[in-house]
Amino acid sequence: MEPGMPDDVAYEIILDTTKYVSAAIDEIIFTLALVTLLVITVIFLFLQNWRATLIPSVAIPVSLVGTFAILMALGYNANTITLFALIMAIGLVVDDAIVVVENVHRVMHEENLSAPAATKKAMSQVTGPVISTTLVLFSVFVPVGFMPGITGELYRQFAVTMCSAVLLSAICALTLSPALCATFLTRHRVAGRGPYAWFNRLVDASRKGYVKGSGWMIRWLIVPVLLLTAVITGMVFLFIHTPTSFLPREDQGYFFVNVQLPQSASLSRTAAVMDRINKEIRELDGVASMIGVSGFSLLSGNAPMWGFPCPFSNPGMSAVSPTSSWMPLSNRHRQSWQPSPMPMHSRLHRPPSPGWAPAAVSLFSYWPKKARAPRNCSAWPGSDDDRQSGSRA
């Protein structure tokens, strides 16, 4: 298009929805890498041997690559839901491998066996528990994949991703991990001093405290019963009183403003008001670009009295600066207009999933017909005069 434009005409891409998707996926990939690094660090901190750390760490890329292969075979893709499931699965895919390595390590030290012999005996002890824990996880995530309606469509890919990762991790724990243990694992001397020794003493102290506390609770059963009752009561109370919604709000980098002047207002008057609104919004920190249309409304169509400003911030900026996301921007936009006699206006936020949820109107301000000060309200008053001052959003 640009080569065919006149020399004095330029264009700028203001709204690009792919930027939000790319920013969201970049954040998930960063979180995925960070979680992987943390998991490997924790494993090394407890095992204190690079050979033992390598064995469960190998299960992470093997399970993730296999999960992507299953998703591709089923026709799914790498989206925010599947990547989020992989973040949660990283902690699960190493559990079985850690159980195998820890048991092999214990058998080697307690019974003075070689790595192959210790692996064979250790696997006879943990094969059943590994399979049972995998089936328990399946019982949690498999029903999610069979949920009906829109909820099922949202969570089906999540369930498939989790089940695939857990299944592959169990297979790795029963095949790859024993082979690596028999090949790489060696005895290592427990640190007697230094940071590792301090950490081991701290773990031993916490273990002794846990055993002592458990013994005390067994003698006084009324205490754990009361604690369990309090936990269940709190859970039920929070479940009842926690606000609910179909999908959470997300920072998509922009919000809408719907402006309405009196019915007799001309297009030139609306344009003048829009110029003032555009100027005030552009002065807010975090606004990267701005468009404004006079004579148009998302709620009511075309009419000279309607205006439609739309400010844009950089998608994903909330990860860098919380004040640059659309929620603080829209709140500062509301605060800047509260003391001024502006026409009727409302702020609308784009739904997280288009077509599945209506736009959310977070504020409604209007001028009543009678000579009174403007008010902000979330519901219409009961007066007929007030109802005639505008149409409900």
N, C-alpha and C positions, 0 to 999 in steps of 0.2 A: 504493500500500500504506500509506503513512504516514497518510492521513486515517482509515483504518479501524483503526489501532493504538490500544491503551489509552494514557492520558496518561502512565503511568509506564514506557512502553516506547519505546526509541529504537533506531535502527539506524545502522550505519556501514559503508560500502563499503570493505573492507580490500583485497581483491584485484580489480584491474581490469587485465586484460591489455592493454587498449587504451592504457594509459599507457606501457607499455614500447614499443609500436609507435610511438606518437606521439613519444616521446623519441628513438627511433632515427631516425625520419624527420627530426625537427628537427635532429639532429646532422648528418645527411647533407646537408640543405638548407644549413645553415651552412657545411659544408665545400665544397659546390658554389659558393656565393657567394664564399668565400675563395679558392678555386682560380681562379675567373674573374677576381677582382681581381688576383691574383698574375700570371696570364698576361698581362693587359693591361699591368700595370706593367713586366714584363720586355720586352714588345714595345716599349713607349715608351722604355725605357732604351736599347735597342739601335738603334731607328730614329730616336729623338730628333726626331720630327716628329709632331704630333697628327694631321695628315691621313693620313700613312702608318700610324699606329697605329689609326685609325678603320676602315680597310679590313679587316684581319684580325679586328678585334674584332667587326665586324658578322656575321662568319661564325659566331660562337658562338651568339647567340640564334636565328639562322636555322636552324642545324643542330639545336639543341635542340628548337625548336618543331616542326620537321619530324619529328624522331625521336618525339616524343610523338604526333604524328598517325599515324605508322606503327604505333606500339604500340597505339593505340586501334583502328585498323583491323584489327589482328590479334587483338584481344580481350584484350590484356595491360593491365596497370595500372601505376601508379607505386608500386612497392614498393622494399624495401631493395636488391634485386638490380639492378633497372633504374636506380635512382638512383646506385648505386655504379658501374655501367657508365658513366653519364653523367659522373661525376667523372673517370674515366679517359679518357673521350673528349674532354674539353675540351682537353687538350693535343694531341690528334690533329687536331681539327677546324680548328685555326688553322695547322697546319704548311703545308698546301698554299697557303693564302692568303699566308702569310709568304714562301714561295718566289716567288710571283708578284710581290708588292710589291717584294721585294729585287731581283729581276731587272729589273723595269721601272725602278726607281730607278737601277740600275747602267747600263742602256742610256741613260737620259736624260743621265747625267753623262759617260759615256765617249764617246758619239757625238753629243752635243749635239742631241738630237731633242726634239720636242714630246711631250707626254704621250700623245696618241692614237697617234702614229707609234711611240713607244717601246713602248707597250703591245702593238701589233700585232707588232712584231719580237720582243719578249720572250716573248709567248705561243707563237710558233713554236718557241721554244727549250725551254720548260718544259712544254708540253702532254703530251709523251710521258712525262717523268719523273713528272708528277702522276698520270697514269693507271697507270703501272707501280707506284708506291708504294701506290696504292689497291688494286690487285690483290694485292700482297704482303700487305697487312693482311687482305684477304679470305681469303687462304690460311691465315692464322693463326686467324681467328675463325669462319669458316664451318664447319669440321669440328667445332667445339665444339657447334654447334647440332644436330648429328646424332648426338651421343653417346647410347647406349642407357641404359635403366634410370633409376634415381632420379637418378644424376649428370646425365644428360641433361636431366631435368626441371628440375633446379636451375639449370643453366647455359644452357638454351635461351634464356630471356629475356635473359640477359646477352649472348649471342652476337648475338641479333637487335638489341639496342640498340646494340652496338658497330658492327655492320655498317651499320645505318641511319645512324648519325652519321657514319661514315667516308664512305659513299656521298654523303650530302648535302654534306659538306664538300668533296668532290671536285667535285661539281656547282657549288657556290658558287665554288670556285677557278677553274673554267673559264668561268663565266658572270658572276656578280655581281662578283667581285674585279677582272677586267679592265675592266668597265664603270666601276667606282668609280675605278680607277687613271686611266683616260682622262679622267675628269671632275674628280676632286679633287686628284690628285697634282701637286705642283709641285716645282721644284728648291728645295733649301734649303742654306744655307751651313753647312759643317762647323764646329763650335765650335772656336775656337782657344785658348780659355782657360775657366776655370771647371770645375765638376764634370763636365760632359760631356767636356771635353778630357782631364781626368784619366782618366775611364773609357775613352776611346778609346785613350789611350796604354797603359793596362793591357791592353786587348784586343789591341793591336798587339804588345805585348811577349809576351803568352801565345801569340799566333799564331807569332811568330818562334821562340819556344822549342819549340813543337810541331813546326815544320818542321825545326828543327835536330835535335831528338830523333829524328824520323822518319828523317832522313838517316843519323844514327849507327846506328840499328837496321838500316837497309838494308845498311850496310857490315858489321855484325856480326849476321848472321842467326841465329846460335846463341842470342843473348839473347832475341829474341821467341819463338823456338821453345821455349826453356826456360820462359819465362813462360807461354806458352799451355799447356804440359804441366802446370805447377803449378796453373793455374786449373782445367783439366779434372779433375785429380786431386782438388783440393779440392772441386770440385762433386760428384763422384761420392762422396767420403767423406761430405760433409754430407748428400747425398741418402739415403745408406744409414743414417746414424746419427741423423738428425733424427726425433723422435717423430712418429707419424702418427695421424690421427683422421679420422672421416668428416665431422664438422662441428665447428667451433671452439666453445668455450664462450662464452657471452655473459652479460652482467649483466642478468638479468631481474627483479631486485629482491627475490628471496626464495629460500630454500632450505628443505628439509624435514629434520626430525629424527625418526628412528624409535627409540622407547624400548621396551625389553622388561624386565620384572621376572620373577622366578621364576614357574613355572607355578602355584604355589599362592597367588600374590599376589591380594588382593581388589581390587575396584574403588576402594574408599576409599583403600587404600594407594597405588594407581597415581595417584589424584587428588592425594594429598599430594606425591608425587614430581613430578608435573606442575606443581604450584604452585611448587615450588622451582625447577624448570627454567625456567618462564616468568619468574620473578622475576630469575633470573640473566641470561637472554637480554635482557630488557628493559633491564637496566643497561648493555648494550654500546652504545657510541657508534655511531650510524647506524641503529639499529632504530627504525622509525617506528611500527610496530604489530605485534601478536602474537596468534596464535590457538593454542589447545591443546585437544586432544580426548583424553579418557581412555577406554580400552576400544576403541580403533580403531587400525589400522595399515594403511598403504599396502601393506606387504609380506605381511601375514598375515591381514588382515580384522579381524573383531570378536572380542575376548577381553578379560577383565578385566585381564590383565597387560600389555596393550599401551598405549602412549601415542603421541600424534602432535602435537608442537609444530611450529609453522611461523612463523618470524619474517619480517617484511617490511621492506625498506628502500625508499627512493624510487627507482623505475626511472630509470636513466641518471645516478644520482648519482655514479658513478665518473668521469664527465666533469668534474664539479666538484670532487669530493673522492675520491681513490682509496681512502681508508680507509672510505668509506661503501658500497662495492660489496659484493656477496654473498660474493665470495671472501675478502677480509680479514675480513668478519664471521664467516664460518664458521670461519676459522682462529682468531680470537679466542675463539669459542665452544668450540673444541676445547681451547685452552690453558687456559681457565678451568676445565675439568672434569678435566684430566689429574691434578692432585694430589689430587682428591677421590674417595672411593669411590662413584661413581655406578653405576647399573645399566647393563646392556648397552644401547648406543646407537650409532646410525650416522647420518651426515649424507648426504643425498641431494640432488643438484642437478638441477633440471628440465632435460630434454634440450633442445637448441636448436630441434629440430623435433619436435613431439609425434608419436609413432607411428613415427618413423624411427630413433630411437635410444633405448636404455634409459636410465633415470635412473642417474647416475654416483654410486656410493658412494665417497666420498673417505676415509673413516675407519671402522674397526670396532673398538669397545672392548667388552670383556665380562668377566664374572666366571667363572672356571673353577669346577668343582665342588669341587676340592680347595682347601685353605686356602693360596692363593698370592696375590701381589699382582696387581692388574689390569694388563693389557698392551694395547698398541695394535698392530695388525698389519694387513697388507694381504692376507694369505693365511692359511688355516687351518693350525694345527700338525698334526702327524701323530698326536697322542694321541687315543684314542677318548673319554677323559674330556672333553677340550677340545671335541671335536665335539658332544658332547651338551649343551653349555652354551647353545646357541642354534641358530638356523637360518640358513643362508647367505643373504645379500642379493644 
